[in-house]
Amino acid sequence: MKTNDVTQILYNGNVLTMSVGEVQNAQAVAVGRDGRIVAVGSDSDVLNLAKAKTLCTNLNGRTLIPGFFDCHLHLMWLGKNLGNVDLSSPPVRDKDDIIRLLRERLAARPDDSCIQGNRYDQNKLTSGQHLTRHDLDLVSTNVPVRIVHTSGHAAVVNSLALERLGITESTPDPAGGEIARDGHGQPTGLLLETASWNDLDRIIPALSEAESLDALGRANGYLLERGITSASDANTAPQEIELYQKAMLRDLLTVRVNSMVGWSEVMSGVGEGEVPTPDDLQPGGIGFNWHRYHVGQAKLFSDGAITTRTCWLNKPFEKIIGSEGAPDNFGIPLHPPEELREYIRLAHNAGWQIATHAIGDRAIDLVLSAYAEAQRLRTRSKPGHRIEHCMLLDRDLIARLRRQNIWSIGQPEFLSNLGDAYITALGEERTNRLSPYATLDAQNVAQAFSSDCPVVPGAPLDGIRAAVERKPSSGRVLNADECIPVETALAGYTVTPSFATRTDRVRGSIEVGKWADFTLLSADPLTTPMSEWDAVQVAATFVGGACLYGAEAIG
C-alpha cells in the first residue's frame, strides 16, 4: 500500500480493535482509497502517513470499535413497521390505548386499504390477554385491521379481515399454525404462526417496488443510528433478492447486508434434481459488490416463540389463569419432523450454511439431530450450521452444540424486553435455563449475538447491557450465573458475528486489510459501569471509511 493512498486518518482515540492478534488497543487508524484499513497503531506512527490531502479527524479521546454486526434481524419487516402504528408497551397499557391509536391512524389516512399496527404484546397489557376481533371491530368494520405481535409469530385481525381471509367456524387449522377459537368454536381473531401470514394478499396489497425500496431505506437509516454497519436479513424471500440488490446499487442500503434466503420458499419452486447452490442465488451484474450485499445462508423455521406459546417444548407451557381444564400446550412445530429433516439434508448437500430458528428444547433437539444426520450422510468440512435463538437448553443440548460445532445465535435483548413473560409462560426453572450465555462460553460453544429486530428495538448497546445484567423490567435477574462480562458481550456484537457469517476475513475487527467499518462511542464500554451505561451512546457510524451517521459529531 502506497502512503499516498491514505485518504483519511482517525486519531487521538481509544481504539478497541477486537483483534485476536497483537494490536488490542490503539490510538489511530488510517483508511485507504478503497475503504479498507491500511494502518492501526499509535498517533505518531499513523499520522506519519498523512499527506497534504489526507483528512485527519480528531476523535478527542472517544472510543472507536469495529462496526456493530447484527447477524439476525429483519430488514424489510423493520422498514414496513416503521410505516405502521407502533403499539409498543410502554407507552401502550391496555386495549383502549391500542384502539385509540388505530383510530387515529384511520382518521389520518382514511384511504388506507388496511390499518396495521406492530410491536403488540398481550403480555405487557394490564389485562395480560389478547385482543379479539370484536375489539378491533371498534376501530373499523369497513376496513381490514391487523395488529402483529412483537414476536412476528401471531396477529389479531378484525371481523372483516377474517371474512376476506376466508376464515370461518369450519376453517381447519393450517399446517404449522392455529386459528384461536372461543368456547363456541368461533374464531376470536387471534391467528398463530402460519395462520397469521397465510393469504395476506387478501387484506394487504403487496408493496410496489418503490414502496419496498423506501422501506429498506428507512430500515437502513434506523440501523446506522444504532451503530450497525453489517446486518443479516433473517428471512429474505427468493423474489426479494433482486430488490435488495437494487437498493444496494441506489445506495438505499449502505449497511453491509447478507440475506438468509427462505429455504422452504426456495424448495417450493424447485423440481427434482434442481436444488440450488449458494452460487446459484447470488445476485450479480454491473455494479454488483458482494461485500455490500450477498446471499449467505439457507433459513428454516422449526417452531414459534415463547411469548405466543408456540415454541416446541418437551414439557407443556404453564397454564394460563382460568384455563386449568384446557389441554396441555406443547407449542407448534412449523414443519413435520421428516419434512424439516429433508429440507436440511437438501440444503446441506447443496453446500449451504443452514440457519434454523429453534427456541424450544424439543425443536432444538430435532434440529441438532437433523444437522448430525445430514453430516453423517454427506460429510462436509466445517459446514458452520447455526441455530437461531437457541434458547431453552439443558446440559445434553449444550454438549451436542459443542460436539457438532453448531453456532448458537442469541438475542440478549429478549431477556430485558420479554423476560417477565417468559416466567409466566415457562415457570422459574425453565426460564433460568434460557439463553445460558456464560455456560455456552465456558463450554466453548460458538455463539454470536443479534437482535431479531423489529421483535425488539435492536440497539446493540442495549443488547450488551442485557447480556451483562439479564434483567427485565420487573428488575429480577434471570439467573445471575449466566451474566457475562462486557468484553464478551461486545465481542458478540462485533467480531464473532463475522465468523458466524463467514465474513471474518474482511469484517469484525479493526485490522489492516479489513473494511473500515467503525462505530464511534461517546464513552468506553469496557470501563463504564452498568449504573452509568446510558452515558455510552453511538456518536458516529462509518462504513468503508465514510461517515454515514453522526457527521456533526466528528467535525
Secondary structure, DSSP 8 states (H G I E B T S, - for coil): --GGGEEEEEESSEEE---SSS-SEESEEEEETTSBEEEEE-HHHHHTT--TT-EEEE-TT-EEEE-EEEEEE-HHHHHHHTTSEE--TTT--SHHHHHHHHHHHHHH-TT-SSEEEEEE-GGGSSS-----HHHHHTT-SSS-EEEEETTSSEEEE-HHHHHHHT--TT----TTEEEEE-TTS-EEEEEEEHHHHTTGGGTS----HHHHHHHHHHHHHHHHHTTEEEEEEEEE-GGGHHHHHHHHHTTS--SEEEEEEEHHHHHHT--TT----HHHH---STT--TTTEEEEEEEEE----TTTT-S--SS-----TT-TTS-------SS-HHHHHHHHHHHHHTT-EEEEEE-SHHHHHHHHHHHHHHHHHS--S----EEEE--B--HHHHHHHHHHT-EEEE-THHHHHHHHHHHHHH-HHHHTTBS-HHHHHHTT--EEE---TTSS---HHHHHHHHHH---TT---S-GGG---HHHHHHHTTHHHHHHTT-TTTSSS--TTSB--EEEESS-TTTS-GGGGGG--EEEEEETTEEEE-HHHH-
